[in-house]
Amino acid sequence: MKCVVMTDYIGPTKAAAILDLHITTVRRMITAGRLSVHHRTPGGHARIAVSEIQRVYADMQGLSRGV
């Protein structure tokens, strides 16, 4: 995971950078329910909890190790 100073919630673009994934992959994960959106801004932009990013990162590490 890349080291980034974060607030409690981040957008999909920053989530993609932290997880080292393409933004399209993150959007697909949100649509599939593999990544939960905590809330949306008044403009409709998704905000993801940092704890959710940490959970997904841990899951990804487990998959890469074959656990």
CHARMM-style PDB file with segment names, atoms N, HN, CA, C and O in Angstrom:
ATOM      1  N   MET     1       0.857  -1.165   0.000  1.00  0.00      PROA
ATOM      2  CA  MET     1       0.000   0.000   0.000  1.00  0.00      PROA
ATOM      3  C   MET     1       0.902   1.226   0.000  1.00  0.00      PROA
ATOM      4  O   MET     1       1.873   1.293   0.754  1.00  0.00      PROA
ATOM      5  N   LYS     2       0.578   2.186  -0.842  1.00  0.00      PROA
ATOM      6  HN  LYS     2      -0.211   2.132  -1.455  1.00  0.00      PROA
ATOM      7  CA  LYS     2       1.349   3.415  -0.897  1.00  0.00      PROA
ATOM      8  C   LYS     2       1.057   4.245   0.345  1.00  0.00      PROA
ATOM      9  O   LYS     2      -0.068   4.234   0.844  1.00  0.00      PROA
ATOM     10  N   CYS     3       2.036   4.951   0.840  1.00  0.00      PROA
ATOM     11  HN  CYS     3       2.950   4.960   0.434  1.00  0.00      PROA
ATOM     12  CA  CYS     3       1.878   5.790   2.017  1.00  0.00      PROA
ATOM     13  C   CYS     3       1.327   7.147   1.576  1.00  0.00      PROA
ATOM     14  O   CYS     3       1.981   7.885   0.840  1.00  0.00      PROA
ATOM     15  N   VAL     4       0.119   7.463   2.035  1.00  0.00      PROA
ATOM     16  HN  VAL     4      -0.413   6.863   2.633  1.00  0.00      PROA
ATOM     17  CA  VAL     4      -0.537   8.706   1.663  1.00  0.00      PROA
ATOM     18  C   VAL     4      -1.192   9.274   2.911  1.00  0.00      PROA
ATOM     19  O   VAL     4      -1.774   8.523   3.694  1.00  0.00      PROA
ATOM     20  N   VAL     5      -1.111  10.582   3.112  1.00  0.00      PROA
ATOM     21  HN  VAL     5      -0.638  11.192   2.476  1.00  0.00      PROA
ATOM     22  CA  VAL     5      -1.824  11.217   4.207  1.00  0.00      PROA
ATOM     23  C   VAL     5      -3.300  11.239   3.819  1.00  0.00      PROA
ATOM     24  O   VAL     5      -3.663  11.713   2.742  1.00  0.00      PROA
ATOM     25  N   MET     6      -4.152  10.714   4.717  1.00  0.00      PROA
ATOM     26  HN  MET     6      -3.857  10.329   5.592  1.00  0.00      PROA
ATOM     27  CA  MET     6      -5.555  10.564   4.362  1.00  0.00      PROA
ATOM     28  C   MET     6      -6.465  11.203   5.400  1.00  0.00      PROA
ATOM     29  O   MET     6      -6.095  11.369   6.562  1.00  0.00      PROA
ATOM     30  N   THR     7      -7.653  11.555   4.954  1.00  0.00      PROA
ATOM     31  HN  THR     7      -7.953  11.420   4.010  1.00  0.00      PROA
ATOM     32  CA  THR     7      -8.720  11.946   5.860  1.00  0.00      PROA
ATOM     33  C   THR     7      -9.531  10.682   6.127  1.00  0.00      PROA
ATOM     34  O   THR     7      -9.126   9.595   5.715  1.00  0.00      PROA
ATOM     35  N   ASP     8     -10.653  10.803   6.800  1.00  0.00      PROA
ATOM     36  HN  ASP     8     -10.982  11.686   7.134  1.00  0.00      PROA
ATOM     37  CA  ASP     8     -11.464   9.629   7.108  1.00  0.00      PROA
ATOM     38  C   ASP     8     -12.092   9.010   5.868  1.00  0.00      PROA
ATOM     39  O   ASP     8     -12.340   7.805   5.832  1.00  0.00      PROA
ATOM     40  N   TYR     9     -12.350   9.824   4.858  1.00  0.00      PROA
ATOM     41  HN  TYR     9     -12.148  10.803   4.887  1.00  0.00      PROA
ATOM     42  CA  TYR     9     -13.003   9.345   3.638  1.00  0.00      PROA
ATOM     43  C   TYR     9     -12.251   9.863   2.417  1.00  0.00      PROA
ATOM     44  O   TYR     9     -11.767  10.994   2.401  1.00  0.00      PROA
ATOM     45  N   ILE    10     -12.164   9.014   1.399  1.00  0.00      PROA
ATOM     46  HN  ILE    10     -12.558   8.095   1.412  1.00  0.00      PROA
ATOM     47  CA  ILE    10     -11.467   9.403   0.174  1.00  0.00      PROA
ATOM     48  C   ILE    10     -12.318   9.032  -1.035  1.00  0.00      PROA
ATOM     49  O   ILE    10     -13.247   8.231  -0.935  1.00  0.00      PROA
ATOM     50  N   GLY    11     -11.992   9.616  -2.159  1.00  0.00      PROA
ATOM     51  HN  GLY    11     -11.237  10.266  -2.241  1.00  0.00      PROA
ATOM     52  CA  GLY    11     -12.698   9.329  -3.403  1.00  0.00      PROA
ATOM     53  C   GLY    11     -12.109   8.119  -4.109  1.00  0.00      PROA
ATOM     54  O   GLY    11     -11.033   7.643  -3.748  1.00  0.00      PROA
ATOM     55  N   PRO    12     -12.817   7.625  -5.114  1.00  0.00      PROA
ATOM     56  CA  PRO    12     -12.350   6.454  -5.861  1.00  0.00      PROA
ATOM     57  C   PRO    12     -10.996   6.638  -6.541  1.00  0.00      PROA
ATOM     58  O   PRO    12     -10.227   5.682  -6.640  1.00  0.00      PROA
ATOM     59  N   THR    13     -10.695   7.828  -7.003  1.00  0.00      PROA
ATOM     60  HN  THR    13     -11.320   8.605  -6.923  1.00  0.00      PROA
ATOM     61  CA  THR    13      -9.413   8.061  -7.673  1.00  0.00      PROA
ATOM     62  C   THR    13      -8.252   7.868  -6.706  1.00  0.00      PROA
ATOM     63  O   THR    13      -7.269   7.204  -7.034  1.00  0.00      PROA
ATOM     64  N   LYS    14      -8.366   8.447  -5.519  1.00  0.00      PROA
ATOM     65  HN  LYS    14      -9.165   8.987  -5.253  1.00  0.00      PROA
ATOM     66  CA  LYS    14      -7.317   8.281  -4.519  1.00  0.00      PROA
ATOM     67  C   LYS    14      -7.266   6.836  -4.035  1.00  0.00      PROA
ATOM     68  O   LYS    14      -6.183   6.307  -3.785  1.00  0.00      PROA
ATOM     69  N   ALA    15      -8.426   6.191  -3.900  1.00  0.00      PROA
ATOM     70  HN  ALA    15      -9.306   6.620  -4.103  1.00  0.00      PROA
ATOM     71  CA  ALA    15      -8.472   4.777  -3.506  1.00  0.00      PROA
ATOM     72  C   ALA    15      -7.721   3.924  -4.529  1.00  0.00      PROA
ATOM     73  O   ALA    15      -6.971   3.019  -4.163  1.00  0.00      PROA
ATOM     74  N   ALA    16      -7.926   4.217  -5.791  1.00  0.00      PROA
ATOM     75  HN  ALA    16      -8.535   4.952  -6.088  1.00  0.00      PROA
ATOM     76  CA  ALA    16      -7.244   3.470  -6.852  1.00  0.00      PROA
ATOM     77  C   ALA    16      -5.728   3.646  -6.744  1.00  0.00      PROA
ATOM     78  O   ALA    16      -4.976   2.687  -6.916  1.00  0.00      PROA
ATOM     79  N   ALA    17      -5.287   4.857  -6.463  1.00  0.00      PROA
ATOM     80  HN  ALA    17      -5.898   5.637  -6.323  1.00  0.00      PROA
ATOM     81  CA  ALA    17      -3.854   5.118  -6.333  1.00  0.00      PROA
ATOM     82  C   ALA    17      -3.268   4.368  -5.137  1.00  0.00      PROA
ATOM     83  O   ALA    17      -2.185   3.793  -5.235  1.00  0.00      PROA
ATOM     84  N   ILE    18      -3.971   4.373  -4.026  1.00  0.00      PROA
ATOM     85  HN  ILE    18      -4.852   4.840  -3.947  1.00  0.00      PROA
ATOM     86  CA  ILE    18      -3.490   3.697  -2.820  1.00  0.00      PROA
ATOM     87  C   ILE    18      -3.420   2.193  -3.035  1.00  0.00      PROA
ATOM     88  O   ILE    18      -2.454   1.542  -2.638  1.00  0.00      PROA
ATOM     89  N   LEU    19      -4.458   1.646  -3.671  1.00  0.00      PROA
ATOM     90  HN  LEU    19      -5.243   2.174  -3.993  1.00  0.00      PROA
ATOM     91  CA  LEU    19      -4.519   0.194  -3.885  1.00  0.00      PROA
ATOM     92  C   LEU    19      -3.705  -0.256  -5.098  1.00  0.00      PROA
ATOM     93  O   LEU    19      -3.574  -1.452  -5.358  1.00  0.00      PROA
ATOM     94  N   ASP    20      -3.161   0.709  -5.833  1.00  0.00      PROA
ATOM     95  HN  ASP    20      -3.267   1.681  -5.622  1.00  0.00      PROA
ATOM     96  CA  ASP    20      -2.394   0.437  -7.051  1.00  0.00      PROA
ATOM     97  C   ASP    20      -3.262  -0.308  -8.074  1.00  0.00      PROA
ATOM     98  O   ASP    20      -2.844  -1.298  -8.674  1.00  0.00      PROA
ATOM     99  N   LEU    21      -4.482   0.205  -8.248  1.00  0.00      PROA
ATOM    100  HN  LEU    21      -4.822   1.010  -7.761  1.00  0.00      PROA
ATOM    101  CA  LEU    21      -5.433  -0.332  -9.217  1.00  0.00      PROA
ATOM    102  C   LEU    21      -5.848   0.776 -10.175  1.00  0.00      PROA
ATOM    103  O   LEU    21      -5.656   1.956  -9.882  1.00  0.00      PROA
ATOM    104  N   HSD    22      -6.406   0.410 -11.297  1.00  0.00      PROA
ATOM    105  HN  HSD    22      -6.563  -0.549 -11.535  1.00  0.00      PROA
ATOM    106  CA  HSD    22      -6.953   1.386 -12.234  1.00  0.00      PROA
ATOM    107  C   HSD    22      -8.277   1.885 -11.684  1.00  0.00      PROA
ATOM    108  O   HSD    22      -8.989   1.127 -11.025  1.00  0.00      PROA
ATOM    109  N   ILE    23      -8.623   3.136 -11.935  1.00  0.00      PROA
ATOM    110  HN  ILE    23      -8.045   3.752 -12.470  1.00  0.00      PROA
ATOM    111  CA  ILE    23      -9.876   3.715 -11.450  1.00  0.00      PROA
ATOM    112  C   ILE    23     -11.084   2.907 -11.923  1.00  0.00      PROA
ATOM    113  O   ILE    23     -12.062   2.769 -11.188  1.00  0.00      PROA
ATOM    114  N   THR    24     -11.024   2.379 -13.129  1.00  0.00      PROA
ATOM    115  HN  THR    24     -10.230   2.490 -13.726  1.00  0.00      PROA
ATOM    116  CA  THR    24     -12.124   1.567 -13.642  1.00  0.00      PROA
ATOM    117  C   THR    24     -12.313   0.317 -12.788  1.00  0.00      PROA
ATOM    118  O   THR    24     -13.445  -0.102 -12.549  1.00  0.00      PROA
ATOM    119  N   THR    25     -11.230  -0.274 -12.332  1.00  0.00      PROA
ATOM    120  HN  THR    25     -10.310   0.066 -12.527  1.00  0.00      PROA
ATOM    121  CA  THR    25     -11.310  -1.449 -11.471  1.00  0.00      PROA
ATOM    122  C   THR    25     -11.993  -1.091 -10.156  1.00  0.00      PROA
ATOM    123  O   THR    25     -12.842  -1.842  -9.676  1.00  0.00      PROA
ATOM    124  N   VAL    26     -11.635   0.040  -9.573  1.00  0.00      PROA
ATOM    125  HN  VAL    26     -10.945   0.650  -9.963  1.00  0.00      PROA
ATOM    126  CA  VAL    26     -12.251   0.482  -8.318  1.00  0.00      PROA
ATOM    127  C   VAL    26     -13.744   0.730  -8.531  1.00  0.00      PROA
ATOM    128  O   VAL    26     -14.559   0.341  -7.695  1.00  0.00      PROA
ATOM    129  N   ARG    27     -14.104   1.364  -9.627  1.00  0.00      PROA
ATOM    130  HN  ARG    27     -13.441   1.680 -10.306  1.00  0.00      PROA
ATOM    131  CA  ARG    27     -15.530   1.616  -9.902  1.00  0.00      PROA
ATOM    132  C   ARG    27     -16.292   0.305 -10.056  1.00  0.00      PROA
ATOM    133  O   ARG    27     -17.424   0.182  -9.587  1.00  0.00      PROA
ATOM    134  N   ARG    28     -15.671  -0.674 -10.715  1.00  0.00      PROA
ATOM    135  HN  ARG    28     -14.751  -0.574 -11.096  1.00  0.00      PROA
ATOM    136  CA  ARG    28     -16.316  -1.984 -10.864  1.00  0.00      PROA
ATOM    137  C   ARG    28     -16.460  -2.683  -9.517  1.00  0.00      PROA
ATOM    138  O   ARG    28     -17.462  -3.352  -9.264  1.00  0.00      PROA
ATOM    139  N   MET    29     -15.460  -2.530  -8.654  1.00  0.00      PROA
ATOM    140  HN  MET    29     -14.645  -1.987  -8.859  1.00  0.00      PROA
ATOM    141  CA  MET    29     -15.536  -3.119  -7.313  1.00  0.00      PROA
ATOM    142  C   MET    29     -16.680  -2.501  -6.515  1.00  0.00      PROA
ATOM    143  O   MET    29     -17.368  -3.200  -5.771  1.00  0.00      PROA
ATOM    144  N   ILE    30     -16.887  -1.190  -6.666  1.00  0.00      PROA
ATOM    145  HN  ILE    30     -16.329  -0.622  -7.271  1.00  0.00      PROA
ATOM    146  CA  ILE    30     -17.996  -0.512  -5.994  1.00  0.00      PROA
ATOM    147  C   ILE    30     -19.320  -1.050  -6.524  1.00  0.00      PROA
ATOM    148  O   ILE    30     -20.209  -1.386  -5.742  1.00  0.00      PROA
ATOM    149  N   THR    31     -19.459  -1.134  -7.844  1.00  0.00      PROA
ATOM    150  HN  THR    31     -18.737  -0.861  -8.480  1.00  0.00      PROA
ATOM    151  CA  THR    31     -20.686  -1.627  -8.469  1.00  0.00      PROA
ATOM    152  C   THR    31     -20.985  -3.065  -8.051  1.00  0.00      PROA
ATOM    153  O   THR    31     -22.143  -3.421  -7.832  1.00  0.00      PROA
ATOM    154  N   ALA    32     -19.945  -3.890  -7.939  1.00  0.00      PROA
ATOM    155  HN  ALA    32     -19.004  -3.601  -8.117  1.00  0.00      PROA
ATOM    156  CA  ALA    32     -20.116  -5.299  -7.579  1.00  0.00      PROA
ATOM    157  C   ALA    32     -20.326  -5.499  -6.080  1.00  0.00      PROA
ATOM    158  O   ALA    32     -20.651  -6.604  -5.644  1.00  0.00      PROA
ATOM    159  N   GLY    33     -20.144  -4.443  -5.290  1.00  0.00      PROA
ATOM    160  HN  GLY    33     -19.881  -3.546  -5.644  1.00  0.00      PROA
ATOM    161  CA  GLY    33     -20.313  -4.563  -3.846  1.00  0.00      PROA
ATOM    162  C   GLY    33     -19.073  -5.056  -3.120  1.00  0.00      PROA
ATOM    163  O   GLY    33     -19.143  -5.368  -1.931  1.00  0.00      PROA
ATOM    164  N   ARG    34     -17.947  -5.133  -3.801  1.00  0.00      PROA
ATOM    165  HN  ARG    34     -17.890  -4.879  -4.767  1.00  0.00      PROA
ATOM    166  CA  ARG    34     -16.692  -5.575  -3.173  1.00  0.00      PROA
ATOM    167  C   ARG    34     -16.000  -4.429  -2.436  1.00  0.00      PROA
ATOM    168  O   ARG    34     -15.094  -4.653  -1.634  1.00  0.00      PROA
ATOM    169  N   LEU    35     -16.436  -3.204  -2.717  1.00  0.00      PROA
ATOM    170  HN  LEU    35     -17.172  -3.023  -3.369  1.00  0.00      PROA
ATOM    171  CA  LEU    35     -15.905  -2.009  -2.070  1.00  0.00      PROA
ATOM    172  C   LEU    35     -17.098  -1.135  -1.727  1.00  0.00      PROA
ATOM    173  O   LEU    35     -17.845  -0.718  -2.612  1.00  0.00      PROA
ATOM    174  N   SER    36     -17.277  -0.857  -0.437  1.00  0.00      PROA
ATOM    175  HN  SER    36     -16.670  -1.195   0.281  1.00  0.00      PROA
ATOM    176  CA  SER    36     -18.466  -0.121   0.018  1.00  0.00      PROA
ATOM    177  C   SER    36     -18.240   1.385   0.005  1.00  0.00      PROA
ATOM    178  O   SER    36     -17.194   1.879   0.426  1.00  0.00      PROA
ATOM    179  N   VAL    37     -19.229   2.088  -0.480  1.00  0.00      PROA
ATOM    180  HN  VAL    37     -20.079   1.687  -0.823  1.00  0.00      PROA
ATOM    181  CA  VAL    37     -19.233   3.553  -0.447  1.00  0.00      PROA
ATOM    182  C   VAL    37     -19.876   3.975   0.863  1.00  0.00      PROA
ATOM    183  O   VAL    37     -20.996   3.565   1.169  1.00  0.00      PROA
ATOM    184  N   HSD    38     -19.175   4.790   1.637  1.00  0.00      PROA
ATOM    185  HN  HSD    38     -18.265   5.123   1.389  1.00  0.00      PROA
ATOM    186  CA  HSD    38     -19.717   5.245   2.922  1.00  0.00      PROA
ATOM    187  C   HSD    38     -20.827   6.267   2.708  1.00  0.00      PROA
ATOM    188  O   HSD    38     -21.890   6.177   3.322  1.00  0.00      PROA
ATOM    189  N   HSD    39     -20.576   7.233   1.841  1.00  0.00      PROA
ATOM    190  HN  HSD    39     -19.713   7.306   1.342  1.00  0.00      PROA
ATOM    191  CA  HSD    39     -21.595   8.229   1.521  1.00  0.00      PROA
ATOM    192  C   HSD    39     -21.246   8.882   0.185  1.00  0.00      PROA
ATOM    193  O   HSD    39     -20.166   8.676  -0.370  1.00  0.00      PROA
ATOM    194  N   ARG    40     -22.168   9.655  -0.299  1.00  0.00      PROA
ATOM    195  HN  ARG    40     -23.045   9.823   0.152  1.00  0.00      PROA
ATOM    196  CA  ARG    40     -21.950  10.414  -1.530  1.00  0.00      PROA
ATOM    197  C   ARG    40     -22.072  11.896  -1.209  1.00  0.00      PROA
ATOM    198  O   ARG    40     -22.860  12.297  -0.352  1.00  0.00      PROA
ATOM    199  N   THR    41     -21.291  12.695  -1.899  1.00  0.00      PROA
ATOM    200  HN  THR    41     -20.651  12.370  -2.595  1.00  0.00      PROA
ATOM    201  CA  THR    41     -21.341  14.141  -1.721  1.00  0.00      PROA
ATOM    202  C   THR    41     -22.642  14.655  -2.338  1.00  0.00      PROA
ATOM    203  O   THR    41     -23.307  13.919  -3.069  1.00  0.00      PROA
ATOM    204  N   PRO    42     -23.014  15.900  -2.057  1.00  0.00      PROA
ATOM    205  CA  PRO    42     -24.215  16.452  -2.693  1.00  0.00      PROA
ATOM    206  C   PRO    42     -24.152  16.392  -4.222  1.00  0.00      PROA
ATOM    207  O   PRO    42     -25.188  16.349  -4.885  1.00  0.00      PROA
ATOM    208  N   GLY    43     -22.956  16.390  -4.770  1.00  0.00      PROA
ATOM    209  HN  GLY    43     -22.115  16.425  -4.231  1.00  0.00      PROA
ATOM    210  CA  GLY    43     -22.779  16.287  -6.217  1.00  0.00      PROA
ATOM    211  C   GLY    43     -22.810  14.852  -6.731  1.00  0.00      PROA
ATOM    212  O   GLY    43     -22.697  14.618  -7.934  1.00  0.00      PROA
ATOM    213  N   GLY    44     -22.963  13.882  -5.808  1.00  0.00      PROA
ATOM    214  HN  GLY    44     -23.054  14.072  -4.831  1.00  0.00      PROA
ATOM    215  CA  GLY    44     -23.056  12.482  -6.203  1.00  0.00      PROA
ATOM    216  C   GLY    44     -21.740  11.729  -6.237  1.00  0.00      PROA
ATOM    217  O   GLY    44     -21.694  10.585  -6.690  1.00  0.00      PROA
ATOM    218  N   HSD    45     -20.671  12.352  -5.767  1.00  0.00      PROA
ATOM    219  HN  HSD    45     -20.708  13.281  -5.399  1.00  0.00      PROA
ATOM    220  CA  HSD    45     -19.359  11.698  -5.780  1.00  0.00      PROA
ATOM    221  C   HSD    45     -19.218  10.753  -4.600  1.00  0.00      PROA
ATOM    222  O   HSD    45     -19.566  11.098  -3.470  1.00  0.00      PROA
ATOM    223  N   ALA    46     -18.705   9.560  -4.868  1.00  0.00      PROA
ATOM    224  HN  ALA    46     -18.422   9.280  -5.785  1.00  0.00      PROA
ATOM    225  CA  ALA    46     -18.552   8.539  -3.833  1.00  0.00      PROA
ATOM    226  C   ALA    46     -17.426   8.896  -2.875  1.00  0.00      PROA
ATOM    227  O   ALA    46     -16.403   9.452  -3.275  1.00  0.00      PROA
ATOM    228  N   ARG    47     -17.630   8.570  -1.612  1.00  0.00      PROA
ATOM    229  HN  ARG    47     -18.461   8.118  -1.287  1.00  0.00      PROA
ATOM    230  CA  ARG    47     -16.599   8.696  -0.586  1.00  0.00      PROA
ATOM    231  C   ARG    47     -16.504   7.360   0.127  1.00  0.00      PROA
ATOM    232  O   ARG    47     -17.505   6.802   0.577  1.00  0.00      PROA
ATOM    233  N   ILE    48     -15.282   6.860   0.219  1.00  0.00      PROA
ATOM    234  HN  ILE    48     -14.469   7.313  -0.146  1.00  0.00      PROA
ATOM    235  CA  ILE    48     -15.008   5.541   0.770  1.00  0.00      PROA
ATOM    236  C   ILE    48     -14.242   5.720   2.073  1.00  0.00      PROA
ATOM    237  O   ILE    48     -13.305   6.516   2.141  1.00  0.00      PROA
ATOM    238  N   ALA    49     -14.636   4.987   3.100  1.00  0.00      PROA
ATOM    239  HN  ALA    49     -15.398   4.341   3.045  1.00  0.00      PROA
ATOM    240  CA  ALA    49     -13.942   5.062   4.387  1.00  0.00      PROA
ATOM    241  C   ALA    49     -12.540   4.474   4.246  1.00  0.00      PROA
ATOM    242  O   ALA    49     -12.341   3.472   3.558  1.00  0.00      PROA
ATOM    243  N   VAL    50     -11.581   5.105   4.903  1.00  0.00      PROA
ATOM    244  HN  VAL    50     -11.743   5.918   5.462  1.00  0.00      PROA
ATOM    245  CA  VAL    50     -10.207   4.625   4.873  1.00  0.00      PROA
ATOM    246  C   VAL    50     -10.143   3.197   5.409  1.00  0.00      PROA
ATOM    247  O   VAL    50      -9.365   2.383   4.910  1.00  0.00      PROA
ATOM    248  N   SER    51     -10.952   2.888   6.418  1.00  0.00      PROA
ATOM    249  HN  SER    51     -11.584   3.549   6.823  1.00  0.00      PROA
ATOM    250  CA  SER    51     -10.966   1.527   6.970  1.00  0.00      PROA
ATOM    251  C   SER    51     -11.405   0.510   5.918  1.00  0.00      PROA
ATOM    252  O   SER    51     -10.950  -0.633   5.940  1.00  0.00      PROA
ATOM    253  N   GLU    52     -12.274   0.907   5.009  1.00  0.00      PROA
ATOM    254  HN  GLU    52     -12.644   1.836   4.991  1.00  0.00      PROA
ATOM    255  CA  GLU    52     -12.705   0.021   3.926  1.00  0.00      PROA
ATOM    256  C   GLU    52     -11.552  -0.224   2.951  1.00  0.00      PROA
ATOM    257  O   GLU    52     -11.378  -1.341   2.464  1.00  0.00      PROA
ATOM    258  N   ILE    53     -10.777   0.803   2.671  1.00  0.00      PROA
ATOM    259  HN  ILE    53     -10.920   1.711   3.067  1.00  0.00      PROA
ATOM    260  CA  ILE    53      -9.604   0.652   1.803  1.00  0.00      PROA
ATOM    261  C   ILE    53      -8.609  -0.306   2.455  1.00  0.00      PROA
ATOM    262  O   ILE    53      -8.032  -1.161   1.783  1.00  0.00      PROA
ATOM    263  N   GLN    54      -8.411  -0.162   3.763  1.00  0.00      PROA
ATOM    264  HN  GLN    54      -8.880   0.533   4.309  1.00  0.00      PROA
ATOM    265  CA  GLN    54      -7.498  -1.047   4.484  1.00  0.00      PROA
ATOM    266  C   GLN    54      -7.987  -2.497   4.425  1.00  0.00      PROA
ATOM    267  O   GLN    54      -7.184  -3.415   4.262  1.00  0.00      PROA
ATOM    268  N   ARG    55      -9.291  -2.703   4.555  1.00  0.00      PROA
ATOM    269  HN  ARG    55      -9.944  -1.957   4.687  1.00  0.00      PROA
ATOM    270  CA  ARG    55      -9.865  -4.047   4.497  1.00  0.00      PROA
ATOM    271  C   ARG    55      -9.630  -4.675   3.128  1.00  0.00      PROA
ATOM    272  O   ARG    55      -9.218  -5.831   3.028  1.00  0.00      PROA
ATOM    273  N   VAL    56      -9.895  -3.908   2.077  1.00  0.00      PROA
ATOM    274  HN  VAL    56     -10.229  -2.969   2.158  1.00  0.00      PROA
ATOM    275  CA  VAL    56      -9.718  -4.417   0.718  1.00  0.00      PROA
ATOM    276  C   VAL    56      -8.240  -4.708   0.448  1.00  0.00      PROA
ATOM    277  O   VAL    56      -7.905  -5.710  -0.185  1.00  0.00      PROA
ATOM    278  N   TYR    57      -7.368  -3.834   0.927  1.00  0.00      PROA
ATOM    279  HN  TYR    57      -7.641  -3.021   1.440  1.00  0.00      PROA
ATOM    280  CA  TYR    57      -5.929  -4.058   0.747  1.00  0.00      PROA
ATOM    281  C   TYR    57      -5.504  -5.364   1.420  1.00  0.00      PROA
ATOM    282  O   TYR    57      -4.759  -6.154   0.839  1.00  0.00      PROA
ATOM    283  N   ALA    58      -5.975  -5.583   2.635  1.00  0.00      PROA
ATOM    284  HN  ALA    58      -6.579  -4.941   3.107  1.00  0.00      PROA
ATOM    285  CA  ALA    58      -5.642  -6.819   3.355  1.00  0.00      PROA
ATOM    286  C   ALA    58      -6.172  -8.037   2.604  1.00  0.00      PROA
ATOM    287  O   ALA    58      -5.489  -9.057   2.515  1.00  0.00      PROA
ATOM    288  N   ASP    59      -7.388  -7.934   2.063  1.00  0.00      PROA
ATOM    289  HN  ASP    59      -7.942  -7.105   2.136  1.00  0.00      PROA
ATOM    290  CA  ASP    59      -7.952  -9.029   1.269  1.00  0.00      PROA
ATOM    291  C   ASP    59      -7.090  -9.303   0.038  1.00  0.00      PROA
ATOM    292  O   ASP    59      -6.840 -10.457  -0.308  1.00  0.00      PROA
ATOM    293  N   MET    60      -6.644  -8.246  -0.612  1.00  0.00      PROA
ATOM    294  HN  MET    60      -6.848  -7.308  -0.330  1.00  0.00      PROA
ATOM    295  CA  MET    60      -5.809  -8.396  -1.806  1.00  0.00      PROA
ATOM    296  C   MET    60      -4.477  -9.067  -1.455  1.00  0.00      PROA
ATOM    297  O   MET    60      -3.970  -9.879  -2.228  1.00  0.00      PROA
ATOM    298  N   GLN    61      -3.919  -8.732  -0.307  1.00  0.00      PROA
ATOM    299  HN  GLN    61      -4.332  -8.072   0.321  1.00  0.00      PROA
ATOM    300  CA  GLN    61      -2.654  -9.344   0.105  1.00  0.00      PROA
ATOM    301  C   GLN    61      -2.841 -10.817   0.396  1.00  0.00      PROA
ATOM    302  O   GLN    61      -1.973 -11.629   0.077  1.00  0.00      PROA
ATOM    303  N   GLY    62      -3.973 -11.174   1.004  1.00  0.00      PROA
ATOM    304  HN  GLY    62      -4.679 -10.515   1.264  1.00  0.00      PROA
ATOM    305  CA  GLY    62      -4.272 -12.574   1.261  1.00  0.00      PROA
ATOM    306  C   GLY    62      -4.417 -13.370  -0.015  1.00  0.00      PROA
ATOM    307  O   GLY    62      -3.962 -14.512  -0.090  1.00  0.00      PROA
ATOM    308  N   LEU    63      -5.048 -12.781  -1.030  1.00  0.00      PROA
ATOM    309  HN  LEU    63      -5.417 -11.853  -0.970  1.00  0.00      PROA
ATOM    310  CA  LEU    63      -5.224 -13.455  -2.311  1.00  0.00      PROA
ATOM    311  C   LEU    63      -3.895 -13.644  -3.023  1.00  0.00      PROA
ATOM    312  O   LEU    63      -3.672 -14.673  -3.661  1.00  0.00      PROA
ATOM    313  N   SER    64      -3.011 -12.661  -2.918  1.00  0.00      PROA
ATOM    314  HN  SER    64      -3.191 -11.826  -2.399  1.00  0.00      PROA
ATOM    315  CA  SER    64      -1.725 -12.772  -3.620  1.00  0.00      PROA
ATOM    316  C   SER    64      -0.820 -13.814  -2.961  1.00  0.00      PROA
ATOM    317  O   SER    64       0.083 -14.351  -3.603  1.00  0.00      PROA
ATOM    318  N   ARG    65      -1.063 -14.096  -1.681  1.00  0.00      PROA
ATOM    319  HN  ARG    65      -1.796 -13.659  -1.160  1.00  0.00      PROA
ATOM    320  CA  ARG    65      -0.273 -15.109  -0.972  1.00  0.00      PROA
ATOM    321  C   ARG    65      -0.929 -16.485  -1.078  1.00  0.00      PROA
ATOM    322  O   ARG    65      -0.347 -17.485  -0.657  1.00  0.00      PROA
ATOM    323  N   GLY    66      -2.135 -16.537  -1.638  1.00  0.00      PROA
ATOM    324  HN  GLY    66      -2.607 -15.725  -1.980  1.00  0.00      PROA
ATOM    325  CA  GLY    66      -2.826 -17.807  -1.790  1.00  0.00      PROA
ATOM    326  C   GLY    66      -3.474 -18.294  -0.508  1.00  0.00      PROA
ATOM    327  O   GLY    66      -3.711 -19.490  -0.343  1.00  0.00      PROA
ATOM    328  N   VAL    67      -3.762 -17.369   0.402  1.00  0.00      PROA
ATOM    329  HN  VAL    67      -3.569 -16.397   0.268  1.00  0.00      PROA
ATOM    330  CA  VAL    67      -4.385 -17.725   1.681  1.00  0.00      PROA
ATOM    331  C   VAL    67      -5.849 -17.934   1.498  1.00  0.00      PROA
ATOM    332  OT1 VAL    67      -6.554 -18.240   2.460  1.00  0.00      PROA
TER     333      VAL     67
END
